[in-house]
């Protein structure tokens, strides 16, 4: 019913930038939270950034000042602008869409590799 398609991952040198996009399709409830999580090898998945449909933003401390999350509600698309990338940002990045009452959906993930 709901599909999330991520794009924009890749290989970048430390200090570089990437922009991730995630487009949601299907039955999208207007009140929701869209965000990005990441999972590095042998680590737990962690929240990177989230943005509610009302405009409230959450950012992990490790990315504050470097990453920006934004969304286009008309297109049901969320973006993650990643600047000043570090090798420790290397991970698979997953798009997330959460509805009230705990219903959530995940994308398949896009790999971001930051070389030193």
HELIX and SHEET records of a PDB file:
HELIX    1   1 UNK A   61  UNK A   63  5                                   3    
HELIX    2   2 UNK A   73  UNK A   75  5                                   3    
HELIX    3   3 UNK A   87  UNK A   89  5                                   3    
HELIX    4   4 UNK A  100  UNK A  102  5                                   3    
SHEET    1   A 4 UNK A   2  UNK A   7  0                                        
SHEET    2   A 4 UNK A  18  UNK A  26 -1                                        
SHEET    3   A 4 UNK A  77  UNK A  82 -1                                        
SHEET    4   A 4 UNK A  67  UNK A  72 -1                                        
SHEET    1   B 6 UNK A  10  UNK A  13  0                                        
SHEET    2   B 6 UNK A 110  UNK A 115  1                                        
SHEET    3   B 6 UNK A  91  UNK A  99 -1                                        
SHEET    4   B 6 UNK A  32  UNK A  39 -1                                        
SHEET    5   B 6 UNK A  46  UNK A  52 -1                                        
SHEET    6   B 6 UNK A  57  UNK A  59 -1                                        
SHEET    1   C 4 UNK A  10  UNK A  13  0                                        
SHEET    2   C 4 UNK A 110  UNK A 115  1                                        
SHEET    3   C 4 UNK A  91  UNK A  99 -1                                        
SHEET    4   C 4 UNK A 104  UNK A 106 -1                                        
END                                                                             
